[in-house]
Amino acid sequence: MGKGDKKTKRGKINRGSYGVLRPRGKKVAVVTKPKKVKPKKAAAKPATKPAAKKTTKAATKTTTKAASKTAKATEDTKDAIVDETKG
């Protein structure tokens, strides 16, 4: 009753055969969900990126100067408002 015995489970495993002592596995039905089909868009345009605006050093300098001027102006007006409320 070992590997060479045709009638034992170990013998069946060794020989690679099936029988009463070593039945084949049951086949299990696999259930899968159907895939959702997305409708295709008609005449879709290829996506293109808009052209990026090129900035120059002069343009960035002028915008930073303008931003600093407006910041100074708002500070001045805040100071004037504070002076009026105190006095």
PDB file of N, CA, C and O in Angstrom, chain B, residues numbered from 101:
ATOM      1  N   MET B 101       0.829  -1.164   0.000  1.00  0.00           N
ATOM      2  CA  MET B 101       0.000   0.000   0.000  1.00  0.00           C
ATOM      3  C   MET B 101       0.880   1.236   0.000  1.00  0.00           C
ATOM      4  O   MET B 101       1.004   1.938   1.004  1.00  0.00           O
ATOM      5  N   GLY B 102       1.469   1.475  -1.115  1.00  0.00           N
ATOM      6  CA  GLY B 102       2.305   2.650  -1.208  1.00  0.00           C
ATOM      7  C   GLY B 102       2.157   3.280  -2.578  1.00  0.00           C
ATOM      8  O   GLY B 102       1.082   3.271  -3.177  1.00  0.00           O
ATOM      9  N   LYS B 103       3.250   3.821  -3.055  1.00  0.00           N
ATOM     10  CA  LYS B 103       3.213   4.518  -4.337  1.00  0.00           C
ATOM     11  C   LYS B 103       2.928   3.578  -5.503  1.00  0.00           C
ATOM     12  O   LYS B 103       2.369   4.016  -6.508  1.00  0.00           O
ATOM     13  N   GLY B 104       3.277   2.356  -5.407  1.00  0.00           N
ATOM     14  CA  GLY B 104       3.101   1.429  -6.525  1.00  0.00           C
ATOM     15  C   GLY B 104       1.742   0.769  -6.547  1.00  0.00           C
ATOM     16  O   GLY B 104       1.422   0.090  -7.523  1.00  0.00           O
ATOM     17  N   ASP B 105       0.928   0.934  -5.524  1.00  0.00           N
ATOM     18  CA  ASP B 105      -0.364   0.260  -5.435  1.00  0.00           C
ATOM     19  C   ASP B 105      -1.400   1.025  -6.271  1.00  0.00           C
ATOM     20  O   ASP B 105      -1.611   2.219  -6.056  1.00  0.00           O
ATOM     21  N   LYS B 106      -2.044   0.339  -7.222  1.00  0.00           N
ATOM     22  CA  LYS B 106      -3.014   0.978  -8.112  1.00  0.00           C
ATOM     23  C   LYS B 106      -4.290   1.395  -7.390  1.00  0.00           C
ATOM     24  O   LYS B 106      -4.964   2.325  -7.833  1.00  0.00           O
ATOM     25  N   LYS B 107      -4.641   0.725  -6.284  1.00  0.00           N
ATOM     26  CA  LYS B 107      -5.933   0.931  -5.653  1.00  0.00           C
ATOM     27  C   LYS B 107      -5.933   1.985  -4.543  1.00  0.00           C
ATOM     28  O   LYS B 107      -7.005   2.325  -4.043  1.00  0.00           O
ATOM     29  N   THR B 108      -4.788   2.508  -4.142  1.00  0.00           N
ATOM     30  CA  THR B 108      -4.743   3.509  -3.079  1.00  0.00           C
ATOM     31  C   THR B 108      -4.656   4.917  -3.669  1.00  0.00           C
ATOM     32  O   THR B 108      -4.275   5.111  -4.824  1.00  0.00           O
ATOM     33  N   LYS B 109      -5.020   5.877  -2.845  1.00  0.00           N
ATOM     34  CA  LYS B 109      -4.985   7.272  -3.293  1.00  0.00           C
ATOM     35  C   LYS B 109      -3.571   7.683  -3.655  1.00  0.00           C
ATOM     36  O   LYS B 109      -3.365   8.355  -4.665  1.00  0.00           O
ATOM     37  N   ARG B 110      -2.596   7.292  -2.851  1.00  0.00           N
ATOM     38  CA  ARG B 110      -1.199   7.648  -3.099  1.00  0.00           C
ATOM     39  C   ARG B 110      -0.720   7.016  -4.404  1.00  0.00           C
ATOM     40  O   ARG B 110       0.027   7.639  -5.159  1.00  0.00           O
ATOM     41  N   GLY B 111      -1.137   5.807  -4.666  1.00  0.00           N
ATOM     42  CA  GLY B 111      -0.767   5.133  -5.909  1.00  0.00           C
ATOM     43  C   GLY B 111      -1.389   5.819  -7.115  1.00  0.00           C
ATOM     44  O   GLY B 111      -0.760   5.948  -8.165  1.00  0.00           O
ATOM     45  N   LYS B 112      -2.638   6.258  -6.949  1.00  0.00           N
ATOM     46  CA  LYS B 112      -3.319   6.962  -8.042  1.00  0.00           C
ATOM     47  C   LYS B 112      -2.616   8.295  -8.327  1.00  0.00           C
ATOM     48  O   LYS B 112      -2.433   8.670  -9.485  1.00  0.00           O
ATOM     49  N   ILE B 113      -2.224   9.009  -7.261  1.00  0.00           N
ATOM     50  CA  ILE B 113      -1.515  10.280  -7.442  1.00  0.00           C
ATOM     51  C   ILE B 113      -0.197  10.031  -8.161  1.00  0.00           C
ATOM     52  O   ILE B 113       0.175  10.789  -9.058  1.00  0.00           O
ATOM     53  N   ASN B 114       0.510   8.976  -7.774  1.00  0.00           N
ATOM     54  CA  ASN B 114       1.804   8.648  -8.371  1.00  0.00           C
ATOM     55  C   ASN B 114       1.652   8.304  -9.848  1.00  0.00           C
ATOM     56  O   ASN B 114       2.470   8.723 -10.667  1.00  0.00           O
ATOM     57  N   ARG B 115       0.633   7.557 -10.192  1.00  0.00           N
ATOM     58  CA  ARG B 115       0.417   7.154 -11.584  1.00  0.00           C
ATOM     59  C   ARG B 115      -0.240   8.266 -12.398  1.00  0.00           C
ATOM     60  O   ARG B 115      -0.102   8.307 -13.621  1.00  0.00           O
ATOM     61  N   GLY B 116      -0.951   9.162 -11.725  1.00  0.00           N
ATOM     62  CA  GLY B 116      -1.636  10.232 -12.440  1.00  0.00           C
ATOM     63  C   GLY B 116      -2.981   9.792 -12.982  1.00  0.00           C
ATOM     64  O   GLY B 116      -3.485  10.370 -13.945  1.00  0.00           O
ATOM     65  N   SER B 117      -3.573   8.758 -12.363  1.00  0.00           N
ATOM     66  CA  SER B 117      -4.870   8.273 -12.820  1.00  0.00           C
ATOM     67  C   SER B 117      -5.943   8.650 -11.810  1.00  0.00           C
ATOM     68  O   SER B 117      -5.641   9.130 -10.717  1.00  0.00           O
ATOM     69  N   TYR B 118      -7.200   8.427 -12.184  1.00  0.00           N
ATOM     70  CA  TYR B 118      -8.324   8.734 -11.324  1.00  0.00           C
ATOM     71  C   TYR B 118      -9.138   7.472 -11.108  1.00  0.00           C
ATOM     72  O   TYR B 118      -9.045   6.523 -11.887  1.00  0.00           O
ATOM     73  N   GLY B 119      -9.933   7.462 -10.054  1.00  0.00           N
ATOM     74  CA  GLY B 119     -10.773   6.310  -9.765  1.00  0.00           C
ATOM     75  C   GLY B 119     -11.673   6.616  -8.597  1.00  0.00           C
ATOM     76  O   GLY B 119     -11.933   7.780  -8.289  1.00  0.00           O
ATOM     77  N   VAL B 120     -12.167   5.540  -7.923  1.00  0.00           N
ATOM     78  CA  VAL B 120     -13.079   5.705  -6.807  1.00  0.00           C
ATOM     79  C   VAL B 120     -12.367   6.389  -5.649  1.00  0.00           C
ATOM     80  O   VAL B 120     -12.951   7.255  -4.996  1.00  0.00           O
ATOM     81  N   LEU B 121     -11.142   6.027  -5.386  1.00  0.00           N
ATOM     82  CA  LEU B 121     -10.404   6.615  -4.275  1.00  0.00           C
ATOM     83  C   LEU B 121      -9.856   8.007  -4.590  1.00  0.00           C
ATOM     84  O   LEU B 121      -9.519   8.770  -3.685  1.00  0.00           O
ATOM     85  N   ARG B 122      -9.771   8.328  -5.876  1.00  0.00           N
ATOM     86  CA  ARG B 122      -9.275   9.661  -6.264  1.00  0.00           C
ATOM     87  C   ARG B 122     -10.164  10.206  -7.386  1.00  0.00           C
ATOM     88  O   ARG B 122      -9.809  10.131  -8.562  1.00  0.00           O
ATOM     89  N   PRO B 123     -11.321  10.756  -7.010  1.00  0.00           N
ATOM     90  CA  PRO B 123     -12.228  11.267  -8.044  1.00  0.00           C
ATOM     91  C   PRO B 123     -11.721  12.579  -8.625  1.00  0.00           C
ATOM     92  O   PRO B 123     -10.955  13.306  -7.992  1.00  0.00           O
ATOM     93  N   ARG B 124     -12.160  12.860  -9.827  1.00  0.00           N
ATOM     94  CA  ARG B 124     -11.799  14.129 -10.458  1.00  0.00           C
ATOM     95  C   ARG B 124     -12.552  15.260  -9.786  1.00  0.00           C
ATOM     96  O   ARG B 124     -13.639  15.052  -9.246  1.00  0.00           O
ATOM     97  N   GLY B 125     -11.983  16.451  -9.814  1.00  0.00           N
ATOM     98  CA  GLY B 125     -12.639  17.614  -9.217  1.00  0.00           C
ATOM     99  C   GLY B 125     -13.883  17.991  -9.997  1.00  0.00           C
ATOM    100  O   GLY B 125     -13.933  17.806 -11.213  1.00  0.00           O
ATOM    101  N   LYS B 126     -14.891  18.519  -9.308  1.00  0.00           N
ATOM    102  CA  LYS B 126     -16.121  18.932  -9.962  1.00  0.00           C
ATOM    103  C   LYS B 126     -15.887  20.233 -10.712  1.00  0.00           C
ATOM    104  O   LYS B 126     -15.164  21.113 -10.245  1.00  0.00           O
ATOM    105  N   LYS B 127     -16.503  20.343 -11.877  1.00  0.00           N
ATOM    106  CA  LYS B 127     -16.393  21.574 -12.647  1.00  0.00           C
ATOM    107  C   LYS B 127     -17.398  22.564 -12.099  1.00  0.00           C
ATOM    108  O   LYS B 127     -18.576  22.246 -11.942  1.00  0.00           O
ATOM    109  N   VAL B 128     -16.927  23.770 -11.810  1.00  0.00           N
ATOM    110  CA  VAL B 128     -17.764  24.818 -11.257  1.00  0.00           C
ATOM    111  C   VAL B 128     -18.036  25.832 -12.354  1.00  0.00           C
ATOM    112  O   VAL B 128     -17.114  26.311 -13.014  1.00  0.00           O
ATOM    113  N   ALA B 129     -19.312  26.156 -12.545  1.00  0.00           N
ATOM    114  CA  ALA B 129     -19.677  27.146 -13.543  1.00  0.00           C
ATOM    115  C   ALA B 129     -19.268  28.526 -13.053  1.00  0.00           C
ATOM    116  O   ALA B 129     -19.589  28.909 -11.928  1.00  0.00           O
ATOM    117  N   VAL B 130     -18.572  29.263 -13.882  1.00  0.00           N
ATOM    118  CA  VAL B 130     -18.106  30.595 -13.538  1.00  0.00           C
ATOM    119  C   VAL B 130     -19.103  31.606 -14.089  1.00  0.00           C
ATOM    120  O   VAL B 130     -19.408  31.612 -15.282  1.00  0.00           O
ATOM    121  N   VAL B 131     -19.610  32.468 -13.194  1.00  0.00           N
ATOM    122  CA  VAL B 131     -20.573  33.484 -13.601  1.00  0.00           C
ATOM    123  C   VAL B 131     -19.864  34.828 -13.631  1.00  0.00           C
ATOM    124  O   VAL B 131     -19.277  35.249 -12.634  1.00  0.00           O
ATOM    125  N   THR B 132     -19.919  35.495 -14.763  1.00  0.00           N
ATOM    126  CA  THR B 132     -19.295  36.806 -14.897  1.00  0.00           C
ATOM    127  C   THR B 132     -20.349  37.821 -15.283  1.00  0.00           C
ATOM    128  O   THR B 132     -21.348  37.487 -15.921  1.00  0.00           O
ATOM    129  N   LYS B 133     -20.120  39.058 -14.892  1.00  0.00           N
ATOM    130  CA  LYS B 133     -21.040  40.129 -15.241  1.00  0.00           C
ATOM    131  C   LYS B 133     -20.762  40.570 -16.668  1.00  0.00           C
ATOM    132  O   LYS B 133     -19.604  40.645 -17.080  1.00  0.00           O
ATOM    133  N   PRO B 134     -21.816  40.863 -17.429  1.00  0.00           N
ATOM    134  CA  PRO B 134     -21.579  41.346 -18.789  1.00  0.00           C
ATOM    135  C   PRO B 134     -20.970  42.736 -18.758  1.00  0.00           C
ATOM    136  O   PRO B 134     -21.317  43.553 -17.905  1.00  0.00           O
ATOM    137  N   LYS B 135     -20.080  42.998 -19.668  1.00  0.00           N
ATOM    138  CA  LYS B 135     -19.422  44.300 -19.738  1.00  0.00           C
ATOM    139  C   LYS B 135     -20.381  45.322 -20.327  1.00  0.00           C
ATOM    140  O   LYS B 135     -21.142  45.029 -21.249  1.00  0.00           O
ATOM    141  N   LYS B 136     -20.327  46.533 -19.770  1.00  0.00           N
ATOM    142  CA  LYS B 136     -21.151  47.607 -20.288  1.00  0.00           C
ATOM    143  C   LYS B 136     -20.502  48.173 -21.534  1.00  0.00           C
ATOM    144  O   LYS B 136     -19.304  48.455 -21.553  1.00  0.00           O
ATOM    145  N   VAL B 137     -21.301  48.335 -22.573  1.00  0.00           N
ATOM    146  CA  VAL B 137     -20.793  48.864 -23.823  1.00  0.00           C
ATOM    147  C   VAL B 137     -21.138  50.344 -23.882  1.00  0.00           C
ATOM    148  O   VAL B 137     -22.306  50.726 -23.824  1.00  0.00           O
ATOM    149  N   LYS B 138     -20.118  51.161 -23.997  1.00  0.00           N
ATOM    150  CA  LYS B 138     -20.321  52.597 -24.074  1.00  0.00           C
ATOM    151  C   LYS B 138     -20.581  52.982 -25.532  1.00  0.00           C
ATOM    152  O   LYS B 138     -19.875  52.516 -26.426  1.00  0.00           O
ATOM    153  N   PRO B 139     -21.577  53.819 -25.777  1.00  0.00           N
ATOM    154  CA  PRO B 139     -21.826  54.251 -27.153  1.00  0.00           C
ATOM    155  C   PRO B 139     -20.700  55.170 -27.605  1.00  0.00           C
ATOM    156  O   PRO B 139     -20.209  56.005 -26.846  1.00  0.00           O
ATOM    157  N   LYS B 140     -20.306  54.995 -28.853  1.00  0.00           N
ATOM    158  CA  LYS B 140     -19.219  55.806 -29.390  1.00  0.00           C
ATOM    159  C   LYS B 140     -19.761  57.159 -29.824  1.00  0.00           C
ATOM    160  O   LYS B 140     -20.871  57.267 -30.345  1.00  0.00           O
ATOM    161  N   LYS B 141     -18.955  58.186 -29.600  1.00  0.00           N
ATOM    162  CA  LYS B 141     -19.335  59.526 -30.016  1.00  0.00           C
ATOM    163  C   LYS B 141     -19.074  59.678 -31.503  1.00  0.00           C
ATOM    164  O   LYS B 141     -18.043  59.234 -32.010  1.00  0.00           O
ATOM    165  N   ALA B 142     -19.997  60.299 -32.190  1.00  0.00           N
ATOM    166  CA  ALA B 142     -19.865  60.483 -33.630  1.00  0.00           C
ATOM    167  C   ALA B 142     -18.978  61.678 -33.925  1.00  0.00           C
ATOM    168  O   ALA B 142     -19.163  62.751 -33.351  1.00  0.00           O
ATOM    169  N   ALA B 143     -18.025  61.497 -34.810  1.00  0.00           N
ATOM    170  CA  ALA B 143     -17.125  62.553 -35.292  1.00  0.00           C
ATOM    171  C   ALA B 143     -16.475  63.312 -34.138  1.00  0.00           C
ATOM    172  O   ALA B 143     -16.603  64.533 -34.040  1.00  0.00           O
ATOM    173  N   ALA B 144     -15.792  62.599 -33.283  1.00  0.00           N
ATOM    174  CA  ALA B 144     -15.104  63.235 -32.163  1.00  0.00           C
ATOM    175  C   ALA B 144     -13.831  63.895 -32.667  1.00  0.00           C
ATOM    176  O   ALA B 144     -13.060  63.310 -33.427  1.00  0.00           O
ATOM    177  N   LYS B 145     -13.632  65.130 -32.221  1.00  0.00           N
ATOM    178  CA  LYS B 145     -12.426  65.851 -32.623  1.00  0.00           C
ATOM    179  C   LYS B 145     -11.267  65.422 -31.744  1.00  0.00           C
ATOM    180  O   LYS B 145     -11.452  65.185 -30.550  1.00  0.00           O
ATOM    181  N   PRO B 146     -10.071  65.319 -32.317  1.00  0.00           N
ATOM    182  CA  PRO B 146      -8.922  64.964 -31.477  1.00  0.00           C
ATOM    183  C   PRO B 146      -8.612  66.100 -30.511  1.00  0.00           C
ATOM    184  O   PRO B 146      -8.694  67.277 -30.865  1.00  0.00           O
ATOM    185  N   ALA B 147      -8.261  65.732 -29.308  1.00  0.00           N
ATOM    186  CA  ALA B 147      -7.980  66.731 -28.285  1.00  0.00           C
ATOM    187  C   ALA B 147      -6.623  67.375 -28.545  1.00  0.00           C
ATOM    188  O   ALA B 147      -5.605  66.692 -28.649  1.00  0.00           O
ATOM    189  N   THR B 148      -6.629  68.687 -28.647  1.00  0.00           N
ATOM    190  CA  THR B 148      -5.379  69.409 -28.834  1.00  0.00           C
ATOM    191  C   THR B 148      -5.281  70.456 -27.741  1.00  0.00           C
ATOM    192  O   THR B 148      -6.278  71.048 -27.327  1.00  0.00           O
ATOM    193  N   LYS B 149      -4.094  70.663 -27.299  1.00  0.00           N
ATOM    194  CA  LYS B 149      -3.861  71.662 -26.265  1.00  0.00           C
ATOM    195  C   LYS B 149      -3.781  73.040 -26.907  1.00  0.00           C
ATOM    196  O   LYS B 149      -3.197  73.186 -27.980  1.00  0.00           O
ATOM    197  N   PRO B 150      -4.356  74.045 -26.271  1.00  0.00           N
ATOM    198  CA  PRO B 150      -4.232  75.394 -26.828  1.00  0.00           C
ATOM    199  C   PRO B 150      -2.777  75.860 -26.716  1.00  0.00           C
ATOM    200  O   PRO B 150      -2.039  75.452 -25.819  1.00  0.00           O
ATOM    201  N   ALA B 151      -2.399  76.707 -27.634  1.00  0.00           N
ATOM    202  CA  ALA B 151      -1.030  77.202 -27.643  1.00  0.00           C
ATOM    203  C   ALA B 151      -0.762  78.004 -26.382  1.00  0.00           C
ATOM    204  O   ALA B 151      -1.541  78.886 -26.019  1.00  0.00           O
ATOM    205  N   ALA B 152       0.337  77.697 -25.719  1.00  0.00           N
ATOM    206  CA  ALA B 152       0.695  78.387 -24.486  1.00  0.00           C
ATOM    207  C   ALA B 152       1.194  79.790 -24.820  1.00  0.00           C
ATOM    208  O   ALA B 152       1.896  79.996 -25.810  1.00  0.00           O
ATOM    209  N   LYS B 153       0.821  80.746 -23.979  1.00  0.00           N
ATOM    210  CA  LYS B 153       1.275  82.107 -24.196  1.00  0.00           C
ATOM    211  C   LYS B 153       2.743  82.214 -23.814  1.00  0.00           C
ATOM    212  O   LYS B 153       3.171  81.756 -22.754  1.00  0.00           O
ATOM    213  N   LYS B 154       3.486  82.822 -24.696  1.00  0.00           N
ATOM    214  CA  LYS B 154       4.904  82.999 -24.420  1.00  0.00           C
ATOM    215  C   LYS B 154       5.091  84.288 -23.631  1.00  0.00           C
ATOM    216  O   LYS B 154       4.590  85.343 -24.017  1.00  0.00           O
ATOM    217  N   THR B 155       5.804  84.192 -22.544  1.00  0.00           N
ATOM    218  CA  THR B 155       6.072  85.382 -21.742  1.00  0.00           C
ATOM    219  C   THR B 155       7.533  85.751 -21.907  1.00  0.00           C
ATOM    220  O   THR B 155       8.416  84.897 -21.991  1.00  0.00           O
ATOM    221  N   THR B 156       7.748  87.028 -21.949  1.00  0.00           N
ATOM    222  CA  THR B 156       9.120  87.514 -22.068  1.00  0.00           C
ATOM    223  C   THR B 156       9.532  88.110 -20.739  1.00  0.00           C
ATOM    224  O   THR B 156       8.699  88.354 -19.866  1.00  0.00           O
ATOM    225  N   LYS B 157      10.795  88.336 -20.596  1.00  0.00           N
ATOM    226  CA  LYS B 157      11.299  88.924 -19.355  1.00  0.00           C
ATOM    227  C   LYS B 157      10.745  90.329 -19.157  1.00  0.00           C
ATOM    228  O   LYS B 157      10.437  90.725 -18.033  1.00  0.00           O
ATOM    229  N   ALA B 158      10.617  91.087 -20.255  1.00  0.00           N
ATOM    230  CA  ALA B 158      10.105  92.455 -20.161  1.00  0.00           C
ATOM    231  C   ALA B 158       8.653  92.434 -19.691  1.00  0.00           C
ATOM    232  O   ALA B 158       8.248  93.275 -18.889  1.00  0.00           O
ATOM    233  N   ALA B 159       7.884  91.494 -20.177  1.00  0.00           N
ATOM    234  CA  ALA B 159       6.474  91.416 -19.790  1.00  0.00           C
ATOM    235  C   ALA B 159       6.348  91.050 -18.315  1.00  0.00           C
ATOM    236  O   ALA B 159       5.488  91.588 -17.618  1.00  0.00           O
ATOM    237  N   THR B 160       7.185  90.153 -17.838  1.00  0.00           N
ATOM    238  CA  THR B 160       7.104  89.769 -16.427  1.00  0.00           C
ATOM    239  C   THR B 160       7.568  90.914 -15.535  1.00  0.00           C
ATOM    240  O   THR B 160       7.046  91.096 -14.435  1.00  0.00           O
ATOM    241  N   LYS B 161       8.547  91.685 -16.005  1.00  0.00           N
ATOM    242  CA  LYS B 161       9.027  92.821 -15.214  1.00  0.00           C
ATOM    243  C   LYS B 161       7.937  93.866 -15.084  1.00  0.00           C
ATOM    244  O   LYS B 161       7.736  94.425 -14.006  1.00  0.00           O
ATOM    245  N   THR B 162       7.228  94.136 -16.180  1.00  0.00           N
ATOM    246  CA  THR B 162       6.193  95.164 -16.128  1.00  0.00           C
ATOM    247  C   THR B 162       5.038  94.706 -15.243  1.00  0.00           C
ATOM    248  O   THR B 162       4.453  95.517 -14.525  1.00  0.00           O
ATOM    249  N   THR B 163       4.706  93.434 -15.285  1.00  0.00           N
ATOM    250  CA  THR B 163       3.592  92.978 -14.451  1.00  0.00           C
ATOM    251  C   THR B 163       3.988  92.999 -12.982  1.00  0.00           C
ATOM    252  O   THR B 163       3.158  93.316 -12.130  1.00  0.00           O
ATOM    253  N   THR B 164       5.224  92.673 -12.668  1.00  0.00           N
ATOM    254  CA  THR B 164       5.630  92.709 -11.270  1.00  0.00           C
ATOM    255  C   THR B 164       5.704  94.143 -10.763  1.00  0.00           C
ATOM    256  O   THR B 164       5.386  94.413  -9.605  1.00  0.00           O
ATOM    257  N   LYS B 165       6.128  95.070 -11.636  1.00  0.00           N
ATOM    258  CA  LYS B 165       6.169  96.478 -11.246  1.00  0.00           C
ATOM    259  C   LYS B 165       4.755  96.990 -11.001  1.00  0.00           C
ATOM    260  O   LYS B 165       4.506  97.707 -10.031  1.00  0.00           O
ATOM    261  N   ALA B 166       3.844  96.624 -11.874  1.00  0.00           N
ATOM    262  CA  ALA B 166       2.463  97.075 -11.732  1.00  0.00           C
ATOM    263  C   ALA B 166       1.850  96.484 -10.466  1.00  0.00           C
ATOM    264  O   ALA B 166       1.105  97.163  -9.760  1.00  0.00           O
ATOM    265  N   ALA B 167       2.157  95.244 -10.185  1.00  0.00           N
ATOM    266  CA  ALA B 167       1.624  94.605  -8.989  1.00  0.00           C
ATOM    267  C   ALA B 167       2.179  95.257  -7.738  1.00  0.00           C
ATOM    268  O   ALA B 167       1.457  95.428  -6.756  1.00  0.00           O
ATOM    269  N   SER B 168       3.458  95.624  -7.759  1.00  0.00           N
ATOM    270  CA  SER B 168       4.043  96.269  -6.586  1.00  0.00           C
ATOM    271  C   SER B 168       3.462  97.674  -6.395  1.00  0.00           C
ATOM    272  O   SER B 168       3.279  98.120  -5.262  1.00  0.00           O
ATOM    273  N   LYS B 169       3.171  98.376  -7.502  1.00  0.00           N
ATOM    274  CA  LYS B 169       2.564  99.699  -7.393  1.00  0.00           C
ATOM    275  C   LYS B 169       1.174  99.602  -6.780  1.00  0.00           C
ATOM    276  O   LYS B 169       0.811 100.414  -5.929  1.00  0.00           O
ATOM    277  N   THR B 170       0.400  98.619  -7.206  1.00  0.00           N
ATOM    278  CA  THR B 170      -0.961  98.486  -6.664  1.00  0.00           C
ATOM    279  C   THR B 170      -0.909  98.076  -5.204  1.00  0.00           C
ATOM    280  O   THR B 170      -1.755  98.492  -4.413  1.00  0.00           O
ATOM    281  N   ALA B 171       0.066  97.271  -4.839  1.00  0.00           N
ATOM    282  CA  ALA B 171       0.204  96.873  -3.445  1.00  0.00           C
ATOM    283  C   ALA B 171       0.540  98.081  -2.582  1.00  0.00           C
ATOM    284  O   ALA B 171       0.005  98.236  -1.484  1.00  0.00           O
ATOM    285  N   LYS B 172       1.432  98.939  -3.085  1.00  0.00           N
ATOM    286  CA  LYS B 172       1.798 100.149  -2.339  1.00  0.00           C
ATOM    287  C   LYS B 172       0.596 101.081  -2.220  1.00  0.00           C
ATOM    288  O   LYS B 172       0.382 101.695  -1.175  1.00  0.00           O
ATOM    289  N   ALA B 173      -0.177 101.183  -3.283  1.00  0.00           N
ATOM    290  CA  ALA B 173      -1.344 102.063  -3.277  1.00  0.00           C
ATOM    291  C   ALA B 173      -2.371 101.576  -2.265  1.00  0.00           C
ATOM    292  O   ALA B 173      -2.966 102.389  -1.557  1.00  0.00           O
ATOM    293  N   THR B 174      -2.589 100.280  -2.182  1.00  0.00           N
ATOM    294  CA  THR B 174      -3.558  99.763  -1.220  1.00  0.00           C
ATOM    295  C   THR B 174      -3.062  99.976   0.205  1.00  0.00           C
ATOM    296  O   THR B 174      -3.860 100.255   1.101  1.00  0.00           O
ATOM    297  N   GLU B 175      -1.761  99.850   0.426  1.00  0.00           N
ATOM    298  CA  GLU B 175      -1.211 100.098   1.760  1.00  0.00           C
ATOM    299  C   GLU B 175      -1.408 101.566   2.150  1.00  0.00           C
ATOM    300  O   GLU B 175      -1.752 101.875   3.291  1.00  0.00           O
ATOM    301  N   ASP B 176      -1.186 102.464   1.185  1.00  0.00           N
ATOM    302  CA  ASP B 176      -1.362 103.897   1.458  1.00  0.00           C
ATOM    303  C   ASP B 176      -2.809 104.208   1.806  1.00  0.00           C
ATOM    304  O   ASP B 176      -3.074 104.974   2.732  1.00  0.00           O
ATOM    305  N   THR B 177      -3.730 103.632   1.087  1.00  0.00           N
ATOM    306  CA  THR B 177      -5.145 103.900   1.360  1.00  0.00           C
ATOM    307  C   THR B 177      -5.556 103.313   2.701  1.00  0.00           C
ATOM    308  O   THR B 177      -6.364 103.907   3.416  1.00  0.00           O
ATOM    309  N   LYS B 178      -5.010 102.156   3.048  1.00  0.00           N
ATOM    310  CA  LYS B 178      -5.315 101.566   4.361  1.00  0.00           C
ATOM    311  C   LYS B 178      -4.793 102.475   5.473  1.00  0.00           C
ATOM    312  O   LYS B 178      -5.467 102.685   6.481  1.00  0.00           O
ATOM    313  N   ASP B 179      -3.577 103.015   5.279  1.00  0.00           N
ATOM    314  CA  ASP B 179      -3.010 103.920   6.283  1.00  0.00           C
ATOM    315  C   ASP B 179      -3.870 105.170   6.409  1.00  0.00           C
ATOM    316  O   ASP B 179      -4.090 105.659   7.517  1.00  0.00           O
ATOM    317  N   ALA B 180      -4.355 105.689   5.301  1.00  0.00           N
ATOM    318  CA  ALA B 180      -5.174 106.908   5.326  1.00  0.00           C
ATOM    319  C   ALA B 180      -6.488 106.632   6.043  1.00  0.00           C
ATOM    320  O   ALA B 180      -6.969 107.479   6.796  1.00  0.00           O
ATOM    321  N   ILE B 181      -7.068 105.480   5.824  1.00  0.00           N
ATOM    322  CA  ILE B 181      -8.335 105.120   6.471  1.00  0.00           C
ATOM    323  C   ILE B 181      -8.133 104.978   7.982  1.00  0.00           C
ATOM    324  O   ILE B 181      -8.962 105.420   8.778  1.00  0.00           O
ATOM    325  N   VAL B 182      -7.018 104.354   8.359  1.00  0.00           N
ATOM    326  CA  VAL B 182      -6.717 104.178   9.787  1.00  0.00           C
ATOM    327  C   VAL B 182      -6.507 105.531  10.454  1.00  0.00           C
ATOM    328  O   VAL B 182      -6.971 105.739  11.575  1.00  0.00           O
ATOM    329  N   ASP B 183      -5.816 106.457   9.788  1.00  0.00           N
ATOM    330  CA  ASP B 183      -5.586 107.813  10.327  1.00  0.00           C
ATOM    331  C   ASP B 183      -6.899 108.555  10.519  1.00  0.00           C
ATOM    332  O   ASP B 183      -7.086 109.246  11.521  1.00  0.00           O
ATOM    333  N   GLU B 184      -7.803 108.415   9.567  1.00  0.00           N
ATOM    334  CA  GLU B 184      -9.093 109.101   9.660  1.00  0.00           C
ATOM    335  C   GLU B 184      -9.929 108.577  10.831  1.00  0.00           C
ATOM    336  O   GLU B 184     -10.596 109.347  11.521  1.00  0.00           O
ATOM    337  N   THR B 185      -9.885 107.278  11.040  1.00  0.00           N
ATOM    338  CA  THR B 185     -10.687 106.691  12.102  1.00  0.00           C
ATOM    339  C   THR B 185     -10.128 107.049  13.480  1.00  0.00           C
ATOM    340  O   THR B 185     -10.891 107.180  14.437  1.00  0.00           O
ATOM    341  N   LYS B 186      -8.823 107.206  13.589  1.00  0.00           N
ATOM    342  CA  LYS B 186      -8.208 107.568  14.875  1.00  0.00           C
ATOM    343  C   LYS B 186      -8.437 109.041  15.200  1.00  0.00           C
ATOM    344  O   LYS B 186      -8.663 109.395  16.357  1.00  0.00           O
ATOM    345  N   GLY B 187      -8.379 109.884  14.200  1.00  0.00           N
ATOM    346  CA  GLY B 187      -8.378 111.322  14.433  1.00  0.00           C
ATOM    347  C   GLY B 187      -9.679 111.957  14.459  1.00  0.00           C
ATOM    348  O   GLY B 187      -9.771 113.169  14.649  1.00  0.00           O
TER     349      GLY B 187
END
